[in-house]
């Protein structure tokens, strides 16, 4: 019997992967490759008062430094949310703008603030450490329930009470449920607090961007959970180029669990096509690698 209940399923793909013969994004080596490093916010909530990248741009091996203002000047779009949910009253959910690099404000620890491209990863990291960012800290919270309490710090001015959407999956009968509770002899109230859940794949987020100046086409090598799901909004919403001008290649993926969708490509988005030339006018002149995005 094939696929019987309890029948063991012999796997065929493991030997190649566990003996080092897989091909992950970090195994892709292209000629004249440069390296990207993302400077991230060390604070959870703050206004960005000033970013000084002059020292970073003067450092040896540095080819390109970008901030949120540079990205906006070059015309890149925000990273979109692709889930078209509506509130229980039928109104559309709020949008939370997510620029490639922070603009004016950071809203979580680790939000990308600047991007450095250099001849080596070490040079890019050193230059990122030379960027001087002045933050004006704002109140921050760590509990989700506190975010919707009266007087809580507001992440976005256009989203009251920090509620992006109030969703009802429309699978139940709220009135009948309320009536049943009202007739019940005893009602027990229980508060359940879920533990923190994070994704922690062996392979981090990654991207290698390669722009062909002759054809105007870009190629993005990156581990994804669906190439078209990443390519289409990245091309149309962020880079604002036709989809056929961006090729996305996904080889082996070292774990994902929901973390390797459109969000992974922020640094890659800043290096494809014309965005490569913004800010200083310098172009990396070859493929750009960004790992641990």
Backbone as JSON, one array per atom type, in Angstrom:
{
  "sequence": "XXXXXXXXXXXXXXXXXXXXXXXXXXXXXXXXXXXXXXXXXXXXXXXXXXXXXXXXXXXXXXXXXXXXXXXXXXXXXXXXXXXXXXXXXXXXXXXXXXXXXXXXXXXXXXXXXXXXXXXXXXXXXXXXXXXXXXXXXXXXXXXXXXXXXXXXXXXXXXXXXXXXXXXXXXXXXXXXXXXXXXXXXXXXXXXXXXXXXXXXXXXXXXXXXXXXXXXXXXXXXXXXXXXXXXXXXXXXXXXXXXXXXXXXXXXXXXXXXXXXXXXXXXXXXXXXXXXXXXXXXXXXXXXXXXXXX",
  "N": [[0.85, -1.19, 0.0], [0.51, 2.23, -0.79], [1.25, 5.26, 0.8], [-0.1, 4.63, 3.16], [-1.87, 4.68, 6.33], [0.18, 5.53, 8.96], [2.39, 4.59, 7.64], [5.85, 4.79, 7.06], [7.54, 7.57, 5.57], [9.96, 7.77, 3.28], [12.57, 10.07, 2.93], [14.11, 11.9, 0.3], [15.64, 14.08, -0.3], [17.43, 14.84, 1.66], [20.15, 13.96, 1.91], [21.83, 15.37, 0.14], [21.65, 17.94, 1.23], [22.56, 17.75, 3.9], [25.14, 17.04, 3.57], [26.53, 19.16, 2.66], [26.11, 19.92, 0.02], [24.1, 21.55, -0.84], [22.57, 24.56, -2.18], [22.47, 27.59, -1.05], [21.48, 31.05, -0.51], [23.79, 32.37, 0.43], [25.73, 30.87, -0.72], [25.93, 31.7, -3.28], [28.05, 33.2, -5.49], [29.06, 35.95, -7.22], [30.7, 37.72, -9.91], [32.66, 40.63, -9.11], [31.41, 41.33, -6.72], [29.84, 43.28, -4.23], [29.2, 44.41, -0.82], [26.52, 44.76, 1.53], [25.44, 46.51, 4.44], [23.13, 46.92, 7.01], [22.21, 49.58, 9.0], [20.63, 49.68, 12.09], [17.9, 50.69, 14.23], [18.55, 51.3, 17.68], [16.65, 51.82, 19.54], [13.2, 51.7, 20.65], [11.19, 53.51, 20.04], [11.18, 56.62, 18.65], [11.87, 59.99, 17.59], [13.76, 60.8, 14.71], [16.24, 62.97, 14.87], [18.54, 63.8, 13.57], [20.76, 62.65, 11.03], [24.0, 61.91, 10.33], [26.05, 61.15, 7.81], [28.45, 61.69, 6.72], [31.09, 61.04, 7.58], [31.03, 58.26, 7.26], [30.81, 57.98, 4.5], [33.3, 58.77, 3.69], [35.01, 56.75, 4.36], [37.44, 54.11, 3.78], [36.91, 51.98, 0.98], [34.16, 52.26, 0.89], [31.26, 52.52, -1.03], [28.71, 53.5, -1.27], [26.18, 55.16, 0.52], [23.09, 55.32, 2.1], [20.18, 57.0, 3.33], [16.87, 57.31, 4.78], [15.86, 59.66, 3.65], [17.31, 59.83, 1.28], [16.34, 57.59, -0.06], [13.64, 58.28, -0.37], [13.93, 60.55, -2.0], [14.79, 59.32, -4.3], [12.56, 58.07, -5.17], [11.6, 55.57, -4.38], [9.08, 53.26, -3.33], [7.02, 52.48, -0.42], [7.32, 49.46, 1.57], [4.79, 47.25, 1.01], [1.76, 46.17, 2.72], [0.25, 43.14, 2.07], [-2.18, 42.04, 2.69], [-5.53, 42.14, 2.36], [-7.47, 42.98, 4.52], [-10.61, 43.73, 6.16], [-12.36, 45.77, 8.52], [-14.66, 44.77, 11.13], [-16.89, 46.34, 10.79], [-16.95, 46.76, 8.14], [-15.33, 48.71, 7.06], [-12.15, 49.57, 5.52], [-9.02, 48.19, 6.61], [-6.42, 49.94, 8.45], [-3.46, 51.35, 7.0], [-0.04, 50.76, 7.65], [2.56, 52.61, 7.1], [5.62, 51.49, 5.71], [8.58, 52.4, 5.14], [11.5, 51.75, 3.1], [13.87, 52.55, 4.37], [13.99, 54.13, 7.54], [11.99, 57.05, 8.04], [12.15, 60.0, 9.55], [11.11, 58.95, 11.94], [11.4, 56.2, 14.21], [9.96, 53.04, 14.91], [10.25, 50.61, 16.11], [12.61, 48.47, 17.78], [15.46, 47.77, 15.93], [14.58, 48.66, 13.47], [15.34, 49.43, 10.11], [17.65, 52.02, 9.43], [19.74, 53.15, 7.97], [21.68, 52.39, 5.03], [24.62, 50.82, 4.02], [26.95, 50.35, 1.45], [29.77, 48.55, 0.52], [33.13, 47.55, -0.42], [33.85, 45.31, 1.02], [32.34, 43.24, 3.58], [33.24, 43.83, 6.14], [34.21, 46.45, 5.83], [31.81, 47.75, 5.22], [30.38, 47.36, 7.59], [32.02, 48.72, 9.42], [31.79, 51.33, 8.44], [29.07, 51.78, 8.86], [29.04, 51.91, 11.61], [30.19, 54.35, 11.92], [28.27, 56.17, 11.33], [26.39, 58.84, 12.51], [23.67, 59.08, 14.45], [21.08, 60.96, 15.77], [18.75, 60.5, 18.18], [15.49, 61.28, 19.42], [14.11, 60.14, 22.11], [10.93, 58.51, 22.52], [7.95, 57.64, 24.42], [7.57, 54.13, 25.02], [6.11, 50.86, 24.78], [5.71, 47.46, 25.88], [3.83, 45.48, 26.12], [1.14, 44.04, 24.4], [-1.53, 44.46, 25.15], [-1.36, 46.82, 26.53], [-0.95, 48.62, 24.53], [-3.37, 49.38, 23.45], [-4.64, 50.69, 25.41], [-6.14, 53.52, 27.13], [-4.5, 56.61, 26.54], [-2.13, 55.5, 25.67], [1.11, 55.46, 24.04], [1.19, 56.64, 20.69], [1.85, 55.02, 17.7], [1.38, 55.64, 15.0], [0.04, 58.59, 13.71], [-2.34, 58.57, 12.3], [-3.73, 56.37, 13.11], [-5.92, 55.65, 15.38], [-5.71, 54.72, 18.79], [-3.91, 52.72, 18.26], [-4.94, 50.58, 16.85], [-4.95, 48.61, 14.18], [-6.69, 47.02, 12.7], [-9.98, 45.76, 13.33], [-11.06, 42.77, 13.48], [-13.44, 40.42, 12.31], [-14.02, 37.12, 11.73], [-16.35, 36.27, 10.69], [-17.49, 33.79, 11.06], [-19.11, 32.98, 13.04], [-22.05, 33.41, 15.19], [-22.63, 36.23, 16.62], [-24.72, 37.48, 18.08], [-26.31, 35.32, 18.9], [-24.45, 34.01, 20.49], [-23.99, 35.9, 22.54], [-26.54, 35.88, 23.65], [-26.68, 33.27, 24.63], [-24.73, 33.34, 26.63], [-25.95, 35.17, 28.33], [-28.05, 33.69, 29.34], [-26.85, 31.73, 30.77], [-26.17, 29.79, 33.69], [-23.85, 30.11, 35.11], [-20.95, 32.01, 34.48], [-17.69, 31.86, 33.46], [-14.75, 33.68, 33.52], [-11.73, 33.95, 31.84], [-8.38, 34.82, 31.52], [-6.02, 34.53, 29.04], [-2.63, 34.43, 28.4], [-0.48, 34.48, 25.82], [2.67, 32.96, 25.19], [5.77, 34.51, 24.15], [6.46, 34.31, 20.72], [8.79, 33.55, 18.31], [10.36, 33.52, 15.08], [13.1, 31.54, 14.05], [15.12, 30.71, 12.07], [17.7, 28.57, 10.67], [19.06, 29.66, 8.49], [19.46, 33.05, 7.92], [17.5, 35.98, 6.93], [18.08, 37.21, 3.61], [19.73, 38.56, 0.7], [20.82, 38.94, -2.64], [21.59, 41.25, -4.96], [21.59, 42.01, -8.39], [22.26, 44.12, -10.98], [21.77, 44.65, -14.36], [23.12, 46.8, -16.46], [23.03, 47.0, -19.2], [20.68, 45.79, -20.18], [18.87, 46.8, -18.43], [17.58, 45.24, -16.63], [17.0, 43.61, -13.49], [18.27, 41.21, -11.16], [17.36, 39.28, -8.44], [18.6, 37.34, -5.97], [17.37, 35.36, -3.51], [16.24, 33.83, -0.49], [13.03, 32.67, -0.3], [9.5, 32.29, 0.47], [7.95, 31.97, -1.64], [8.45, 32.92, -4.76], [7.05, 34.61, -6.64], [5.26, 35.95, -5.03], [6.94, 37.62, -3.65], [8.39, 38.96, -5.68], [6.48, 40.41, -7.29], [5.08, 42.54, -5.72], [7.4, 43.84, -4.86], [8.59, 44.75, -7.21], [6.5, 46.34, -8.33], [5.42, 48.01, -6.28], [7.55, 48.93, -4.67], [10.08, 49.26, -6.14], [8.96, 50.24, -8.43], [8.91, 49.39, -11.13], [8.35, 47.54, -14.21], [7.13, 44.18, -13.83], [8.45, 42.27, -15.39], [10.98, 43.22, -15.52], [12.34, 42.51, -13.34], [13.9, 39.76, -12.1], [13.55, 37.01, -9.98], [15.3, 34.73, -8.03], [15.13, 31.81, -6.25], [16.82, 29.48, -4.42], [17.83, 26.77, -2.47], [16.22, 26.85, 0.73], [16.88, 27.73, 3.95], [15.01, 27.18, 6.15], [12.08, 28.96, 7.21], [9.31, 29.68, 8.11], [7.42, 31.74, 7.96], [8.9, 34.08, 7.93], [10.25, 34.8, 5.64], [9.21, 36.45, 3.49], [7.95, 39.22, 1.67], [9.2, 41.12, 3.3], [11.89, 40.61, 3.6], [13.44, 41.82, 1.67], [14.31, 44.46, 1.83], [16.88, 45.68, 1.89], [17.9, 44.73, -0.5], [16.1, 45.92, -2.24], [16.94, 48.53, -2.18], [19.13, 48.54, -3.75], [18.78, 47.81, -6.34], [18.73, 48.47, -9.82], [17.97, 51.83, -10.73], [17.85, 52.89, -8.04], [20.38, 52.4, -7.01], [22.03, 54.47, -7.64], [21.44, 56.72, -6.2], [21.8, 59.39, -3.78], [24.94, 59.61, -3.41], [25.71, 59.37, -5.98], [27.42, 57.4, -6.66], [27.89, 54.17, -7.96], [27.64, 50.78, -7.21], [28.67, 49.03, -9.08], [28.59, 46.33, -9.52], [27.29, 43.07, -8.48], [25.35, 43.03, -5.45], [25.61, 42.02, -2.15], [23.65, 41.1, 0.59], [23.34, 39.83, 3.68], [21.74, 38.4, 6.59], [19.59, 40.17, 6.92]],
  "CA": [[0.0, 0.0, 0.0], [1.26, 3.48, -0.83], [0.7, 6.32, 1.64], [-1.01, 4.07, 4.14], [-1.83, 5.3, 7.65], [1.31, 5.06, 9.77], [3.5, 4.13, 6.81], [6.95, 5.76, 7.04], [7.82, 8.22, 4.3], [11.4, 7.94, 3.11], [12.92, 11.34, 2.32], [15.15, 11.72, -0.71], [16.41, 15.3, -0.53], [18.26, 15.22, 2.81], [21.58, 13.65, 1.81], [22.52, 16.47, -0.52], [21.69, 19.11, 2.08], [23.35, 17.54, 5.11], [26.55, 16.8, 3.21], [27.13, 20.39, 2.16], [25.97, 20.09, -1.43], [22.99, 22.43, -1.14], [22.92, 25.89, -2.69], [21.7, 28.63, -0.39], [21.83, 32.37, -1.02], [25.16, 32.71, 0.79], [26.65, 30.1, -1.58], [25.97, 32.33, -4.6], [29.17, 34.12, -5.63], [29.04, 36.58, -8.53], [31.87, 38.58, -10.12], [32.66, 42.02, -8.68], [30.37, 41.45, -5.71], [30.02, 44.18, -3.1], [28.48, 43.95, 0.36], [25.66, 45.75, 2.18], [25.2, 46.39, 5.88], [21.99, 47.75, 7.4], [22.24, 50.16, 10.34], [19.29, 49.54, 12.65], [17.61, 51.5, 15.41], [18.71, 50.63, 18.97], [15.54, 52.22, 20.42], [11.9, 51.2, 20.19], [10.27, 54.57, 19.6], [11.92, 57.88, 18.74], [12.04, 60.85, 16.42], [15.13, 60.92, 14.22], [16.53, 64.4, 14.79], [19.63, 64.08, 12.65], [21.62, 61.55, 10.6], [25.22, 62.42, 9.71], [26.72, 60.03, 7.15], [29.64, 62.21, 6.04], [32.27, 60.25, 7.95], [30.89, 56.93, 6.68], [31.07, 58.07, 3.07], [34.74, 59.0, 3.45], [35.81, 55.62, 4.81], [37.99, 53.29, 2.68], [36.11, 50.88, 0.45], [32.73, 52.56, 0.89], [30.78, 52.89, -2.36], [27.37, 54.07, -1.29], [25.49, 55.24, 1.81], [21.74, 55.86, 1.9], [19.26, 57.16, 4.45], [15.49, 57.37, 4.34], [15.66, 60.82, 2.79], [17.84, 59.48, -0.03], [15.4, 56.64, -0.68], [12.45, 59.03, -0.79], [14.3, 61.4, -3.13], [14.95, 58.49, -5.47], [11.25, 57.64, -5.63], [11.21, 54.22, -3.96], [7.85, 53.18, -2.56], [7.05, 51.74, 0.85], [7.07, 48.01, 1.54], [3.34, 47.2, 1.25], [1.08, 45.03, 3.35], [-0.49, 42.51, 0.98], [-3.36, 41.36, 3.22], [-6.64, 43.1, 2.23], [-8.49, 42.75, 5.54], [-11.53, 44.83, 6.47], [-12.86, 45.75, 9.89], [-15.97, 44.11, 11.27], [-17.93, 47.24, 10.32], [-16.85, 46.86, 6.69], [-14.33, 49.71, 6.63], [-10.85, 48.95, 5.28], [-8.0, 48.28, 7.67], [-5.45, 51.01, 8.3], [-2.14, 51.01, 6.48], [1.1, 51.2, 8.45], [3.63, 52.83, 6.12], [6.9, 50.87, 6.05], [9.6, 52.79, 4.17], [12.68, 50.89, 3.03], [14.67, 53.05, 5.48], [13.13, 54.96, 8.39], [11.85, 58.46, 7.69], [11.69, 60.88, 10.6], [10.71, 58.28, 13.17], [11.53, 54.74, 14.29], [8.82, 52.51, 15.65], [10.6, 49.36, 16.8], [14.03, 48.17, 17.83], [15.91, 47.05, 14.75], [14.09, 49.22, 12.21], [16.45, 49.91, 9.28], [17.8, 53.47, 9.43], [20.67, 53.52, 6.9], [22.26, 51.27, 4.29], [25.99, 51.07, 3.56], [27.5, 49.41, 0.49], [31.23, 48.68, 0.49], [33.83, 46.47, -1.12], [33.84, 44.14, 1.9], [31.37, 43.34, 4.66], [33.88, 44.52, 7.26], [34.23, 47.89, 5.54], [30.44, 48.24, 5.32], [30.03, 47.41, 9.01], [32.78, 49.81, 10.05], [31.2, 52.6, 8.01], [27.78, 51.92, 9.53], [29.32, 52.34, 12.99], [30.61, 55.76, 11.88], [27.09, 57.02, 11.09], [25.95, 59.48, 13.74], [22.22, 59.27, 14.46], [20.57, 61.57, 17.0], [17.37, 60.1, 18.43], [14.73, 61.88, 20.51], [13.28, 59.01, 22.56], [9.51, 58.66, 22.82], [7.48, 56.54, 25.25], [7.4, 52.84, 24.34], [5.48, 49.82, 25.58], [6.11, 46.1, 25.51], [2.68, 44.59, 26.2], [0.14, 44.35, 23.38], [-2.76, 44.97, 25.78], [-1.14, 48.21, 26.93], [-0.93, 49.47, 23.33], [-4.72, 49.86, 23.14], [-5.2, 51.32, 26.61], [-6.22, 54.98, 27.01], [-3.26, 57.34, 26.79], [-0.94, 54.78, 25.21], [1.85, 56.13, 22.97], [0.67, 56.35, 19.36], [2.89, 54.79, 16.71], [1.01, 56.37, 13.79], [-0.96, 59.6, 14.03], [-3.61, 58.32, 11.62], [-4.31, 55.12, 13.59], [-6.32, 55.85, 16.77], [-5.61, 53.62, 19.77], [-2.98, 51.72, 17.72], [-5.69, 49.43, 16.34], [-4.86, 48.6, 12.72], [-8.0, 46.53, 12.25], [-10.81, 45.03, 14.28], [-11.48, 41.77, 12.51], [-14.38, 39.35, 12.64], [-13.93, 36.18, 10.61], [-17.71, 36.04, 10.17], [-17.79, 32.36, 11.09], [-19.98, 32.69, 14.16], [-23.25, 34.23, 15.37], [-22.33, 36.99, 17.84], [-25.93, 37.71, 18.85], [-26.7, 34.06, 19.55], [-23.46, 33.74, 21.53], [-24.29, 36.78, 23.67], [-27.78, 35.41, 24.28], [-26.36, 32.05, 25.38], [-24.04, 33.75, 27.86], [-26.9, 35.84, 29.23], [-28.92, 32.67, 29.95], [-26.03, 30.74, 31.47], [-26.24, 29.83, 35.15], [-22.56, 30.61, 35.61], [-20.02, 32.42, 33.43], [-16.29, 31.88, 33.93], [-13.88, 34.55, 32.72], [-10.35, 33.48, 31.91], [-7.43, 35.59, 30.71], [-4.94, 33.7, 28.54], [-1.5, 35.2, 27.89], [0.37, 33.62, 25.0], [4.1, 33.21, 25.3], [6.36, 35.15, 22.99], [6.79, 33.37, 19.66], [9.65, 34.16, 17.29], [10.94, 32.61, 14.1], [14.54, 31.47, 14.29], [15.62, 29.74, 11.1], [19.15, 28.43, 10.61], [19.51, 30.63, 7.5], [18.76, 34.32, 8.14], [17.04, 36.67, 5.73], [19.24, 37.44, 2.76], [19.44, 39.04, -0.65], [21.91, 39.34, -3.53], [20.97, 42.02, -6.05], [22.47, 42.17, -9.54], [21.63, 44.98, -11.97], [22.4, 44.62, -15.68], [22.91, 48.13, -17.04], [22.78, 46.89, -20.64], [19.27, 45.48, -20.42], [18.02, 47.48, -17.46], [16.9, 44.24, -15.8], [17.62, 43.27, -12.21], [18.08, 39.85, -10.66], [17.44, 39.2, -6.98], [18.74, 35.99, -5.4], [16.96, 35.45, -2.11], [15.43, 32.73, 0.03], [11.66, 33.14, -0.11], [8.45, 31.28, 0.59], [7.14, 32.11, -2.86], [9.13, 33.96, -5.54], [6.16, 35.59, -7.24], [4.68, 36.75, -3.95], [7.93, 38.63, -3.3], [8.79, 39.76, -6.83], [5.46, 41.31, -7.84], [4.95, 43.81, -4.99], [8.69, 44.51, -4.8], [8.77, 45.47, -8.47], [5.46, 47.31, -8.62], [5.15, 48.97, -5.21], [8.77, 49.51, -4.09], [10.99, 49.73, -7.18], [8.15, 50.91, -9.44], [9.35, 48.95, -12.44], [7.54, 46.41, -14.67], [7.51, 42.91, -13.21], [9.38, 41.51, -16.21], [12.31, 43.79, -15.39], [12.93, 41.96, -12.12], [13.9, 38.3, -12.0], [13.85, 36.58, -8.62], [15.76, 33.35, -8.0], [15.19, 31.19, -4.93], [17.35, 28.12, -4.46], [17.46, 26.11, -1.22], [15.81, 27.76, 1.79], [17.25, 27.14, 5.24], [13.98, 27.49, 7.13], [11.39, 30.23, 6.95], [8.3, 29.8, 9.17], [6.71, 33.0, 7.84], [9.77, 35.26, 7.99], [10.94, 35.06, 4.38], [8.31, 36.94, 2.46], [8.39, 40.5, 1.08], [9.97, 41.94, 4.23], [13.32, 40.32, 3.58], [14.15, 42.39, 0.53], [14.47, 45.91, 1.95], [18.22, 46.11, 1.45], [17.99, 44.44, -1.93], [15.32, 46.92, -2.96], [17.69, 49.77, -2.23], [20.34, 48.4, -4.55], [18.45, 47.37, -7.69], [18.44, 49.47, -10.83], [18.29, 53.22, -10.49], [18.12, 53.27, -6.66], [21.78, 52.25, -6.68], [22.78, 55.67, -7.96], [20.98, 57.87, -5.45], [22.62, 59.94, -2.69], [26.27, 60.08, -3.74], [25.98, 59.2, -7.41], [28.29, 56.25, -6.85], [27.23, 52.9, -8.23], [28.49, 49.68, -6.74], [29.37, 48.49, -10.24], [28.54, 44.88, -9.54], [26.27, 42.5, -7.63], [25.38, 43.49, -4.06], [25.21, 40.96, -1.22], [23.19, 41.47, 1.92], [22.93, 38.67, 4.48], [21.28, 38.77, 7.93], [18.77, 41.37, 6.81]],
  "C": [[0.89, 1.25, 0.0], [0.51, 4.55, -0.04], [-0.35, 5.78, 2.6], [-0.85, 4.77, 5.48], [-0.68, 4.7, 8.45], [2.5, 4.6, 8.96], [4.61, 5.18, 6.79], [7.18, 6.3, 5.63], [9.32, 8.47, 4.2], [11.68, 9.24, 2.36], [14.11, 11.14, 1.38], [16.06, 12.94, -0.86], [17.46, 15.58, 0.55], [19.75, 15.03, 2.58], [22.36, 14.79, 1.19], [22.68, 17.67, 0.41], [22.59, 18.92, 3.3], [24.81, 17.2, 4.82], [27.17, 18.01, 2.51], [27.01, 20.63, 0.68], [24.73, 20.9, -1.82], [23.49, 23.76, -1.69], [21.97, 26.91, -2.08], [22.17, 29.99, -0.91], [23.29, 32.72, -0.73], [26.18, 31.91, -0.02], [26.77, 30.72, -2.97], [27.1, 33.37, -4.62], [29.17, 34.65, -7.07], [30.27, 37.48, -8.69], [31.62, 40.01, -9.61], [31.61, 42.29, -7.6], [30.78, 42.43, -4.61], [29.11, 43.72, -1.96], [27.7, 45.09, 1.0], [25.54, 45.45, 3.66], [24.11, 47.38, 6.25], [22.2, 48.25, 8.83], [20.82, 50.21, 10.88], [19.14, 50.36, 13.93], [17.84, 50.71, 16.69], [17.58, 50.95, 19.94], [14.22, 51.83, 19.79], [11.02, 52.27, 19.59], [10.99, 55.9, 19.75], [11.77, 58.67, 17.45], [13.51, 60.82, 16.02], [15.41, 62.4, 14.01], [17.58, 64.72, 13.72], [20.34, 62.79, 12.29], [22.8, 62.15, 9.84], [25.99, 61.23, 9.14], [28.03, 60.46, 6.49], [30.87, 61.37, 6.33], [32.22, 58.87, 7.31], [31.22, 56.95, 5.2], [32.54, 58.25, 2.74], [35.59, 57.79, 3.78], [36.27, 54.76, 3.65], [37.04, 52.17, 2.27], [34.63, 51.14, 0.38], [32.32, 53.1, -0.48], [29.5, 53.7, -2.34], [26.8, 54.06, 0.12], [24.14, 55.89, 1.57], [21.0, 55.96, 3.22], [17.84, 57.18, 3.9], [15.21, 58.53, 3.41], [16.19, 60.54, 1.38], [16.89, 58.55, -0.78], [14.16, 57.36, -1.18], [12.76, 59.91, -2.0], [14.42, 60.6, -4.41], [13.63, 57.88, -5.95], [10.86, 56.22, -5.26], [9.92, 54.27, -3.15], [8.04, 52.43, -1.26], [6.86, 50.25, 0.61], [5.6, 47.8, 1.9], [2.92, 46.01, 2.11], [0.14, 44.44, 2.31], [-1.77, 41.81, 1.44], [-4.54, 42.32, 3.23], [-7.76, 42.85, 3.23], [-9.39, 43.97, 5.69], [-11.98, 44.66, 7.92], [-14.24, 45.1, 9.93], [-17.12, 45.0, 10.82], [-17.86, 47.48, 8.82], [-15.87, 47.9, 6.18], [-12.99, 49.03, 6.41], [-9.91, 49.12, 6.46], [-7.1, 49.49, 7.41], [-4.18, 50.47, 7.64], [-1.08, 51.54, 7.42], [2.27, 51.38, 7.51], [4.96, 52.25, 6.59], [7.91, 51.26, 4.97], [10.78, 51.84, 4.21], [13.65, 51.25, 4.15], [13.83, 54.08, 6.23], [13.16, 56.42, 7.95], [11.3, 59.22, 8.89], [11.42, 60.23, 11.93], [11.01, 56.8, 13.08], [10.46, 54.23, 15.23], [9.07, 51.13, 16.25], [12.11, 49.21, 16.81], [14.41, 47.35, 16.6], [15.37, 47.58, 13.45], [15.27, 49.75, 11.4], [16.47, 51.44, 9.19], [18.71, 53.93, 8.29], [21.22, 52.26, 6.26], [23.64, 51.68, 3.79], [26.39, 49.98, 2.59], [29.01, 49.64, 0.4], [31.83, 47.47, -0.2], [33.88, 45.19, -0.3], [32.78, 44.34, 2.97], [31.96, 44.07, 5.85], [33.89, 46.02, 7.05], [32.83, 48.49, 5.66], [30.02, 48.36, 6.78], [30.75, 48.55, 9.72], [32.18, 51.17, 9.69], [29.86, 52.84, 8.7], [27.98, 52.39, 10.97], [29.76, 53.8, 13.05], [29.45, 56.71, 11.62], [26.58, 57.54, 12.44], [24.46, 59.78, 13.64], [21.81, 59.85, 15.8], [19.09, 61.23, 17.13], [16.77, 60.94, 19.56], [13.75, 60.83, 21.01], [11.84, 59.41, 22.87], [9.07, 57.5, 23.71], [7.25, 55.27, 24.43], [6.76, 51.86, 25.31], [5.89, 48.46, 25.06], [4.96, 45.11, 25.54], [1.63, 45.01, 25.18], [-1.12, 44.95, 23.99], [-2.6, 46.43, 26.2], [-1.18, 49.15, 25.73], [-2.29, 50.04, 23.02], [-5.4, 50.48, 24.35], [-5.25, 52.83, 26.43], [-4.88, 55.64, 27.36], [-2.0, 56.63, 26.35], [-0.21, 55.58, 24.14], [1.33, 55.69, 21.61], [1.82, 56.17, 18.38], [2.63, 55.6, 15.44], [-0.11, 57.34, 14.13], [-2.32, 59.28, 13.43], [-4.29, 57.02, 12.08], [-4.68, 55.28, 15.07], [-6.19, 54.58, 17.59], [-4.72, 52.48, 19.29], [-3.68, 50.47, 17.19], [-5.69, 49.5, 14.81], [-6.15, 48.07, 12.11], [-8.66, 45.75, 13.37], [-11.57, 43.99, 13.46], [-12.45, 40.76, 13.1], [-14.36, 38.38, 11.47], [-15.29, 35.74, 10.08], [-18.07, 34.56, 10.14], [-18.74, 32.0, 12.23], [-21.18, 33.62, 14.2], [-23.08, 34.97, 16.7], [-23.58, 37.18, 18.7], [-26.37, 36.45, 19.59], [-25.72, 33.72, 20.68], [-23.73, 34.61, 22.76], [-25.54, 36.32, 24.41], [-27.52, 34.16, 25.12], [-25.65, 32.39, 26.68], [-25.02, 34.39, 28.84], [-27.81, 34.85, 29.93], [-28.15, 31.69, 30.81], [-26.16, 30.92, 32.98], [-24.95, 30.36, 35.75], [-21.66, 30.9, 34.42], [-18.62, 32.53, 34.05], [-15.48, 32.75, 32.97], [-12.44, 34.13, 32.93], [-9.49, 34.35, 31.0], [-6.26, 34.69, 30.34], [-3.85, 34.59, 27.95], [-0.6, 34.25, 27.12], [1.83, 33.97, 25.22], [4.62, 33.87, 24.03], [6.77, 34.07, 21.99], [7.63, 34.1, 18.63], [10.08, 33.08, 16.3], [12.45, 32.66, 14.24], [15.13, 30.41, 13.36], [17.14, 29.69, 11.11], [19.76, 29.41, 9.6], [18.76, 31.93, 7.72], [18.19, 34.86, 6.84], [18.25, 37.11, 4.91], [18.8, 37.97, 1.41], [20.75, 39.31, -1.37], [21.25, 40.0, -4.73], [21.99, 42.25, -7.15], [21.73, 42.96, -10.62], [22.44, 44.95, -13.26], [22.11, 45.94, -16.37], [22.61, 48.06, -18.53], [21.31, 46.66, -20.94], [18.32, 46.26, -19.51], [17.29, 46.53, -16.54], [17.71, 43.96, -14.54], [17.33, 41.82, -11.86], [18.29, 39.86, -9.16], [17.49, 37.74, -6.57], [18.37, 36.1, -3.92], [16.12, 34.24, -1.73], [14.03, 33.26, 0.33], [10.74, 31.96, 0.15], [7.49, 31.36, -0.59], [7.71, 33.23, -3.7], [8.2, 35.03, -6.11], [5.52, 36.49, -6.19], [5.64, 37.86, -3.52], [8.21, 39.55, -4.49], [7.75, 40.81, -7.22], [5.32, 42.6, -7.04], [6.27, 44.56, -4.88], [8.92, 45.33, -6.06], [7.77, 46.62, -8.6], [5.33, 48.4, -7.55], [6.42, 49.67, -4.71], [9.66, 50.11, -5.19], [10.27, 50.5, -8.28], [8.69, 50.67, -10.85], [8.43, 47.82, -12.9], [8.05, 45.1, -14.07], [8.53, 42.14, -14.04], [10.79, 42.09, -16.21], [13.01, 43.36, -14.11], [12.78, 40.45, -12.12], [14.29, 37.94, -10.57], [14.17, 35.09, -8.63], [15.83, 32.88, -6.55], [15.71, 29.77, -5.08], [16.93, 27.4, -3.19], [17.16, 27.17, -0.16], [16.08, 27.08, 3.13], [16.28, 27.5, 6.35], [13.35, 28.84, 6.85], [10.34, 30.5, 8.03], [7.6, 31.15, 9.15], [7.58, 34.23, 7.79], [10.41, 35.63, 6.66], [9.94, 35.35, 3.27], [8.83, 38.28, 1.98], [9.32, 41.27, 2.0], [11.46, 41.76, 4.09], [14.1, 41.18, 2.59], [14.39, 43.89, 0.64], [15.83, 46.36, 1.44], [18.41, 45.85, -0.03], [17.24, 45.47, -2.75], [16.09, 48.21, -3.12], [18.87, 49.7, -3.18], [20.06, 48.02, -6.0], [18.24, 48.57, -8.6], [18.84, 50.87, -10.42], [18.49, 53.57, -9.02], [19.59, 53.19, -6.27], [22.54, 53.56, -6.82], [22.38, 56.87, -7.12], [22.0, 58.27, -4.38], [23.96, 60.47, -3.17], [26.56, 60.03, -5.22], [26.9, 58.04, -7.69], [27.45, 55.0, -7.07], [28.17, 51.78, -7.84], [29.25, 49.04, -7.9], [29.38, 46.99, -10.32], [27.44, 44.38, -8.62], [26.45, 42.93, -6.17], [24.83, 42.39, -3.17], [24.77, 41.57, 0.1], [22.66, 40.26, 2.65], [22.59, 39.16, 5.89], [20.48, 40.04, 7.9], [17.67, 41.32, 7.84]]
}
